[in-house]
Amino acid sequence: MSRPPYLVNTIPVLSTAHVSASTMQWLRELDGDSVLATVAPYREGVFVYLAGLPTDEAMPEEIRALCRWVSRRHYGWLRLDADGDIVNGLPTFAW
């Protein structure tokens, strides 16, 4: 099978439990001034672009952990979904 003539993204789907409720609210309310400006919220979660982001101290720790996870696997986008997978080694939150 040959490569398609266009770019194809693979987007892992992880559980929203990997972020706290306050961080999920923060993601949903981001505006164009944020380094994480590319966020697409929907009822059960968010799509967020995390590739190559500078991880500064103002960013929630669980987002920094997700940035590292995405970077090591060469993904760009990440979908956080209520029915997504739990990944061992990433923080989890009950909410």
QUISUL-V297829 format. One record per helix or strand of 3 or more residues. SS is the DSSP state (A for helix, B for strand). FROM is the first residue (numbers start at 0). TO is the last residue. If there is no record, write none. Layout:
ss=(SS:SS)
from=(FROM:FROM)
to=(TO:TO)
//
This chain:
ss=(B:A:A:B:B:A:B)
from=(11:15:20:38:44:60:76)
to=(14:17:27:41:48:71:80)
//
